[in-house]
Amino acid sequence: MATSESFYNRVLFINEQFHAFAHDKYLSGVGVNTQHIFPFKFIDLEGDYLPTCSDEDNQKGYCFKYNQTPWGEIAEKDYVVVPVPNAISPTHYRAELTLTLPDKNNDALKFDREATIQLFAQLPNITYDEVKTKLFYVLNVQIKHWLMIH
């Protein structure tokens, strides 16, 4: 459970850093309804918004890499900026992060997997695909409202 809680809290922190990135972009004049309000790549948060973690420090357990999960890594393709309602005539964009969970048949990680699903079920804007064993997290859907009130 501690591994799942730690990962859950890291994802909450990552979400906060998406907010910070978008806030900075907005203050610099980027339109809130454009795709440029979000990082182009997930790694673009590293440095200014997420701590950099060297391979050596990571191997010693001092820090986590920006894309590290308890079961592997968040692949580059698992972060996307999606046009809404469609690519032909978007009115705004949203960022989505896909988190791959351990296989449900992996007995060694079954408890961690279930604990992670239970923790993430508390979040709004998350869906679970049991067949693919993936969580899909929509980041910053409230950014438009947040920017309007701040």
C-alpha positions, 0 to 999 in steps of 0.5 A, spaced: 500 500 500 505 504 501 508 504 494 501 505 491 500 511 496 507 514 494 505 513 487 498 516 487 501 522 491 506 523 486 501 523 480 497 529 484 504 533 484 505 532 477 498 534 476 499 540 480 505 542 476 501 541 470 497 547 473 503 551 474 506 550 467 499 552 464 499 558 469 506 560 467 504 560 459 497 563 460 501 569 464 506 569 458 500 570 453 498 563 451 491 563 450 487 558 455 484 554 449 490 553 445 494 546 445 500 551 447 497 551 454 500 544 455 507 541 455 508 539 448 512 533 451 511 530 458 519 531 459 518 538 458 516 539 465 522 536 468 527 541 470 522 547 472 516 544 474 518 537 476 525 535 479 531 532 475 533 525 477 540 523 475 540 515 473 545 515 479 541 518 484 535 514 482 539 507 482 540 509 489 533 511 491 534 518 492 529 521 487 524 518 482 525 520 474 519 524 472 516 518 468 517 513 473 512 508 476 512 503 481 512 498 475 516 501 470 515 508 466 510 512 463 512 512 455 512 518 451 506 516 447 502 515 454 502 523 454 498 526 449 494 533 448 487 532 445 483 537 441 476 537 444 471 536 441 475 533 435 481 535 431 477 538 425 474 544 429 477 544 436 474 549 441 479 547 446 485 542 448 486 537 454 492 533 456 491 526 458 496 521 461 496 514 461 498 509 467 499 502 465 498 498 471 501 491 473 497 485 469 492 483 473 494 475 473 501 477 476 500 475 483 506 478 486 503 485 484 496 484 485 495 487 492 499 493 489 495 494 483 488 493 487 490 499 492 492 503 486 486 502 483 482 504 489 486 510 490 486 513 483 478 512 483 478 518 488 480 522 483 475 526 478 477 525 470 480 518 471 477 512 467 480 505 468 480 500 462 480 493 465 482 489 459 488 494 457 490 494 465 491 502 464 488 508 468 487 514 463 487 521 467 485 527 464 489 533 467 487 540 468 480 540 465 478 545 470 484 550 468 479 554 464 475 555 470 481 556 474 484 561 470 478 565 470 478 566 478 485 567 479 
